[in-house]
Amino acid sequence: MTIVAVFNQKGGVGKTTTALNLSAALARRGRTPYGIDLDPQAQFSSITGVTADSSDDTVYSLFQRNRPLHELVRQSASGIGIIPAHIELSKVDTLYGKGYNIVNKLNSGLQAEKKEGENIPWVIDCCPLIGVLSLNAIFACDCLVIPISADYLSTKGAIQIEKTLKALEQVLKRRVNRRYLLTRFDSRRRMAWDVARMVEEKFGGEVCRTRIAENVSLAESPAVNKTVFEHAPSSRGAHDYDALLDELIADGFIA
């Protein structure tokens, strides 16, 4: 089992796009991935056509009554098994606090799903806040992918995430493996290259070699509720997410 979380505290950086299309790239290779939507906005869920009728269809029921995760998985047309989100997920922080057992709840649920001989990848789309849900994803993941759109404010957000992750190391007793992914990269713009240089100077070898180019097909696909592979399989966007998966496999982040 490989667990990949996709997180950034800043919105509009390609977080859900990355979670969705990384999952879709895995599905295209016959890996039957599971995706967990932890964002109460439920964009990951809605794009794949899997919606939750109530909070009981989401990881909320894991917190509320320890419901096994496999009972929550629903298949999507894109080949991704989805645990959808619901607006009620926004209540988790208020109801359960941030004690260790609570922020480790998803990790415990995922470990209970392990079966000998199976290697099912799980991809978690986090909400853009450091709250109980995102902390659960960080505690559970083997690798954290942090999308950074090619602009200055997004870079500042990534630096803040790095500080947060370092602060969590004392609790986790380990360093979270992470990769910083440049998204919406337009090679015609000087700012994109400036941001790339800044990110590489700050994070060094933890920056993905793959860059997700600014691409019309990527921007269009959520509007038609499709992954980029379903919408435009020959597009630059599809090529880039295939290349990202190749890189994460080669570097040992996805087995």
C-alpha positions in Angstrom: 0.0 0.0 0.0 1.3 3.4 -1.0 -0.4 6.5 0.4 0.2 9.8 -1.3 -1.3 13.0 0.0 -1.6 16.2 -2.1 -1.6 19.4 0.0 -1.0 23.1 -0.1 -2.4 25.7 2.2 -2.9 28.1 -0.8 -5.8 27.6 -3.1 -5.7 27.6 -6.9 -2.3 25.9 -7.2 -3.5 22.6 -8.9 -4.0 20.5 -5.7 -7.2 18.8 -6.8 -6.0 18.6 -10.4 -2.9 16.8 -9.3 -4.7 14.4 -7.0 -7.3 13.6 -9.7 -4.9 13.1 -12.6 -2.2 11.3 -10.6 -4.9 8.9 -9.6 -6.1 8.6 -13.2 -2.6 8.0 -14.4 -2.4 5.1 -12.0 -5.7 3.7 -13.1 -4.6 3.8 -16.7 -1.8 1.4 -15.8 -4.2 -1.0 -14.1 -3.3 -0.1 -10.5 -6.9 0.4 -9.4 -6.2 3.4 -7.1 -8.4 4.7 -4.3 -8.9 8.4 -3.9 -9.9 10.0 -0.6 -11.5 13.5 -0.8 -10.8 15.3 2.4 -11.9 18.7 1.2 -15.4 19.7 2.2 -15.8 21.5 -1.1 -15.8 18.0 -2.7 -14.4 19.0 -6.0 -12.4 15.8 -6.4 -15.6 13.8 -5.8 -17.8 15.9 -8.1 -15.4 15.7 -11.0 -15.3 11.9 -10.8 -19.1 11.8 -10.6 -19.2 10.3 -7.1 -21.1 12.4 -4.6 -22.0 11.8 -1.0 -25.6 11.9 0.0 -24.7 12.5 3.6 -21.6 12.8 5.8 -22.0 9.1 6.6 -20.7 8.3 3.1 -17.4 10.1 3.9 -14.5 9.7 6.3 -16.7 11.6 8.7 -18.1 8.2 9.6 -14.6 6.9 10.4 -14.3 9.6 13.1 -17.9 9.3 14.2 -18.3 5.5 14.4 -15.1 4.0 13.3 -16.6 2.8 10.0 -14.1 0.8 7.9 -12.7 2.7 4.8 -13.5 -0.1 2.4 -17.2 0.3 3.1 -17.0 3.9 1.9 -15.3 3.3 -1.5 -17.4 3.8 -4.6 -16.2 3.2 -8.1 -16.0 6.0 -10.7 -16.1 5.9 -14.5 -12.5 6.9 -14.6 -11.4 3.7 -12.8 -10.7 5.4 -9.5 -12.3 4.1 -6.3 -13.5 7.2 -4.5 -14.3 8.0 -0.9 -16.3 11.2 -1.5 -16.4 14.4 0.6 -19.4 16.3 2.0 -19.8 19.8 3.5 -20.3 18.2 6.9 -16.5 17.4 6.9 -16.0 21.0 7.9 -17.3 20.1 11.4 -14.6 17.6 12.2 -12.2 20.2 13.7 -14.9 21.6 16.1 -16.2 18.2 17.1 -13.0 16.2 17.7 -10.1 18.6 18.4 -6.5 17.8 17.6 -5.5 15.1 20.0 -3.0 12.4 18.7 -5.6 9.7 18.4 -7.8 12.0 16.3 -5.1 13.2 13.9 -3.9 9.6 13.6 -7.4 8.3 12.9 -7.0 8.0 9.1 -3.7 6.4 9.4 -5.2 3.7 11.6 -8.0 3.2 9.2 -5.7 2.9 6.3 -3.4 0.4 8.1 -6.4 -1.7 8.8 -7.0 -2.0 5.0 -3.6 -3.5 4.4 -3.8 -7.0 2.9 -0.9 -9.3 2.2 0.1 -9.5 -1.4 -1.9 -6.3 -2.3 -0.3 -3.0 -3.2 -3.2 -0.6 -3.8 -2.2 3.1 -4.1 -4.3 5.6 -2.2 -4.3 9.3 -3.2 -5.6 11.9 -0.7 -6.9 15.3 -1.8 -6.5 17.5 1.2 -8.4 20.7 2.1 -6.3 23.9 1.9 -6.1 24.4 5.7 -3.9 22.9 8.4 -6.7 21.4 10.4 -7.7 17.9 11.6 -8.3 16.6 8.1 -5.1 17.7 6.6 -3.1 16.6 9.7 -4.7 13.2 9.3 -3.4 13.0 5.7 0.1 14.1 6.7 0.2 11.5 9.5 -1.0 8.8 7.2 1.0 9.4 4.0 4.1 7.8 2.7 4.7 10.8 0.4 3.4 14.4 0.4 3.1 16.1 -3.0 3.0 19.9 -2.6 1.8 21.7 -5.8 3.2 25.2 -6.4 1.8 27.3 -9.2 4.4 29.3 -10.9 3.8 32.6 -9.0 5.5 34.3 -6.1 2.6 34.0 -3.6 2.4 30.3 -4.1 6.1 30.0 -3.3 5.6 31.8 0.0 2.9 29.4 0.8 5.2 26.5 0.2 7.8 27.9 2.6 5.1 28.1 5.2 4.2 24.5 4.6 7.9 23.5 5.1 7.9 25.2 8.5 4.7 23.4 9.5 6.2 20.0 8.4 9.3 20.6 10.4 7.3 21.5 13.5 5.3 18.2 13.1 8.5 16.1 13.0 8.7 15.9 16.8 5.2 14.4 17.0 5.6 12.1 14.0 9.0 10.9 15.0 10.0 11.0 11.3 10.6 13.3 8.4 7.7 13.3 5.9 8.9 12.5 2.5 7.8 15.2 0.1 8.0 16.5 -3.4 7.4 20.1 -4.5 5.6 20.1 -7.9 5.6 23.2 -10.1 2.2 23.6 -11.8 0.7 26.1 -14.3 4.2 26.5 -15.6 4.3 28.8 -18.7 7.8 28.7 -20.2 7.1 31.9 -22.1 6.9 33.9 -18.8 10.0 35.1 -17.0 8.2 34.8 -13.7 7.8 31.1 -14.2 11.5 30.6 -14.5 12.2 33.0 -11.6 9.8 30.9 -9.4 11.4 27.7 -10.6 14.8 29.0 -9.5 13.5 30.2 -6.1 11.9 26.9 -5.4 14.9 24.9 -6.4 17.2 27.0 -4.3 14.9 26.6 -1.3 14.0 22.9 -1.6 16.8 21.4 -3.7 16.4 17.8 -4.6 12.9 17.6 -3.3 11.6 19.6 -6.3 10.0 17.4 -8.9 11.9 17.3 -12.2 8.5 17.1 -13.9 6.7 20.4 -14.3 3.0 20.6 -15.1 2.7 23.1 -18.0 -0.1 25.6 -18.3 -2.5 23.7 -20.5 -6.0 24.4 -21.8 -7.0 20.7 -21.6 -6.2 20.6 -17.9 -8.3 23.7 -17.3 -11.2 22.4 -19.4 -11.5 18.9 -18.0 -13.1 19.6 -14.6 -15.8 21.6 -16.4 -16.9 18.4 -18.2 -16.3 16.2 -15.1 -13.4 14.3 -16.6 -9.8 13.6 -15.9 -7.4 15.0 -18.5 -6.8 11.5 -19.8 -10.5 11.1 -20.5 -10.9 14.6 -21.9 -7.7 14.9 -24.0 -5.4 11.9 -23.7 -2.9 13.3 -26.2 -2.6 16.7 -24.5 0.4 18.2 -22.9 -1.4 18.0 -19.5 -1.9 14.2 -19.9 1.7 13.8 -20.9 2.9 15.8 -17.8 0.9 13.8 -15.3 2.1 10.5 -16.9 5.6 11.8 -16.5 5.0 12.8 -12.9 3.9 9.2 -12.1 7.0 7.8 -13.8 9.2 10.1 -11.7 7.5 9.2 -8.4 7.8 5.5 -9.2 11.4 5.9 -10.3 12.2 7.7 -7.1 10.6 5.1 -4.9 7.7 7.2 -3.7 5.1 5.0 -5.4 5.8 1.2 -5.3 
